[in-house]
């Protein structure tokens, strides 16, 4: 799929797959509870397909993954930080059979293996790069770090082994996070599942909560919104017994879990659960008192407010999102969070026919996080829709962005 339809809008992909399945517009429209006129407009870019709940319904009717309609995964560009080995190298490590069991392990058992302190330092540097939107750096360095961490988990014993397994879990979480950003949803699920298994073995409640959140995000990325809501409900039961005496790290993990759940609920158009989850996250943020970045959660009052805007967009409440979004000061959050908010704000402006404002936001975001903007489906779909609806030649600013995204 990669490369075949990356220059198509979501609506054009719907038409491509509809014809491939041999369905008429009337039949497909009926399967998703819409009119034929609506589907015609969607396929011809006169209506924007921007709500994931509807995109998922179309994907289910066409029997394709949600990612195929979103145009994911995208090809990560080579950079000075990535070199010429990106996602395939990470895929090879995650699919290495020797990781499945100590019986199959072929790496070093003793001697020159990484220690828990050095492993923790390197994991921290990977997450810092991820939060700085340096995805090429992350994909280039994670394969070797995963190999080293697996080797360490086979060589250490006792307390050191527990620490190593916790850091190995976080390595897998970093892999799941960057792969989700790049649209590699199935591979991200493999990483998240492996990480959860290591987190359980490590016996660290914070790392376990962090990996449960990672699994929730992986479910979101594959369009499994209702299972993601259910997972949040069950995972919160695991963390809740310690919540009464919780400090910042546990509050951040707990609150972030409910933010992921709120996104899942909004994408399944469950307003009541969305409000409940946002309120639970708000309570954790109020107890924490300020924005923080415990275990790379970027959790606090600002991130809760960002998710209030995001869920409003998913529920179709564009004006609610526009009333809140521009007022938020995200400068204290990691770059990845700032730019993700900018993409949603651009999306909201575009839905109100303020495409010039939306383009300005994208260009500003690209200046500080080029990899994130150029590879995210939201920005790519915005740019493609502008190109399709231009009645005159695109401006130099838009044409330049199209070229940098390699969309023509």
Rosetta blueprint (number, residue, H / E / L):
1 X L
2 X L
3 X L
4 X L
5 X L
6 X L
7 X L
8 X L
9 X L
10 X H
11 X H
12 X H
13 X H
14 X H
15 X H
16 X H
17 X H
18 X H
19 X H
20 X H
21 X H
22 X L
23 X L
24 X L
25 X H
26 X H
27 X H
28 X H
29 X H
30 X H
31 X H
32 X L
33 X L
34 X L
35 X L
36 X H
37 X H
38 X H
39 X H
40 X H
41 X H
42 X H
43 X H
44 X L
45 X L
46 X L
47 X L
48 X L
49 X L
50 X L
51 X L
52 X H
53 X H
54 X H
55 X H
56 X H
57 X H
58 X H
59 X H
60 X H
61 X H
62 X H
63 X L
64 X L
65 X L
66 X H
67 X H
68 X H
69 X H
70 X H
71 X L
72 X L
73 X L
74 X L
75 X L
76 X L
77 X L
78 X L
79 X E
80 X L
81 X L
82 X L
83 X E
84 X L
85 X L
86 X L
87 X H
88 X H
89 X H
90 X H
91 X H
92 X H
93 X H
94 X H
95 X L
96 X L
97 X H
98 X H
99 X H
100 X L
101 X L
102 X H
103 X H
104 X H
105 X L
106 X L
107 X L
108 X L
109 X L
110 X L
111 X L
112 X L
113 X L
114 X L
115 X L
116 X H
117 X H
118 X H
119 X H
120 X H
121 X H
122 X H
123 X H
124 X H
125 X H
126 X H
127 X H
128 X H
129 X H
130 X H
131 X H
132 X L
133 X L
134 X L
135 X H
136 X H
137 X H
138 X H
139 X H
140 X H
141 X H
142 X H
143 X H
144 X H
145 X H
146 X H
147 X H
148 X H
149 X H
150 X H
151 X H
152 X H
153 X H
154 X H
155 X H
156 X L
157 X L
158 X H
159 X H
160 X H
161 X H
162 X H
163 X H
164 X H
165 X H
166 X H
167 X H
168 X H
169 X H
170 X H
171 X H
172 X H
173 X H
174 X H
175 X H
176 X H
177 X H
178 X H
179 X H
180 X H
181 X H
182 X L
183 X L
184 X L
185 X H
186 X H
187 X H
188 X H
189 X H
190 X H
191 X H
192 X H
193 X H
194 X H
195 X H
196 X H
197 X H
198 X H
199 X H
200 X H
201 X H
202 X H
203 X L
204 X L
205 X H
206 X H
207 X H
208 X H
209 X H
210 X H
211 X H
212 X H
213 X H
214 X H
215 X H
216 X H
217 X H
218 X H
219 X H
220 X H
221 X H
222 X L
223 X L
224 X L
225 X H
226 X H
227 X H
228 X H
229 X H
230 X H
231 X H
232 X H
233 X H
234 X H
235 X H
236 X H
237 X H
238 X H
239 X H
240 X H
241 X L
242 X L
243 X H
244 X H
245 X H
246 X L
247 X L
248 X H
249 X H
250 X H
251 X H
252 X H
253 X H
254 X H
255 X H
256 X H
257 X H
258 X H
259 X H
260 X H
261 X H
262 X H
263 X H
264 X H
265 X H
266 X H
267 X H
268 X L
269 X L
270 X L
271 X H
272 X H
273 X H
274 X H
275 X H
276 X H
277 X H
278 X H
279 X H
280 X H
281 X H
282 X H
283 X H
284 X H
285 X H
286 X H
287 X H
288 X H
289 X L
290 X L
291 X L
292 X L
293 X L
294 X H
295 X H
296 X H
297 X L
298 X L
299 X L
300 X L
301 X H
302 X H
303 X H
304 X H
305 X H
306 X H
307 X H
308 X H
309 X H
310 X H
311 X H
312 X H
313 X H
314 X H
315 X L
316 X L
317 X L
318 X H
319 X H
320 X H
321 X H
322 X H
323 X H
324 X H
325 X H
326 X L
327 X L
328 X L
329 X L
330 X L
331 X L
332 X L
333 X L
334 X L
335 X H
336 X H
337 X H
338 X H
339 X H
340 X H
341 X H
342 X H
343 X H
344 X H
345 X H
346 X H
347 X H
348 X H
349 X H
350 X H
351 X H
352 X L
353 X L
354 X L
355 X H
356 X H
357 X H
358 X H
359 X H
360 X H
361 X H
362 X H
363 X H
364 X H
365 X H
366 X H
367 X H
368 X H
369 X L
370 X H
371 X H
372 X H
373 X H
374 X H
375 X H
376 X L
377 X H
378 X H
379 X H
380 X H
381 X H
382 X H
383 X H
384 X H
385 X H
386 X H
387 X H
388 X H
389 X H
390 X L
391 X L
392 X L
393 X L
394 X L
395 X L
396 X H
397 X H
398 X H
399 X H
400 X H
401 X H
402 X H
403 X H
404 X H
405 X L
406 X L
407 X L
408 X L
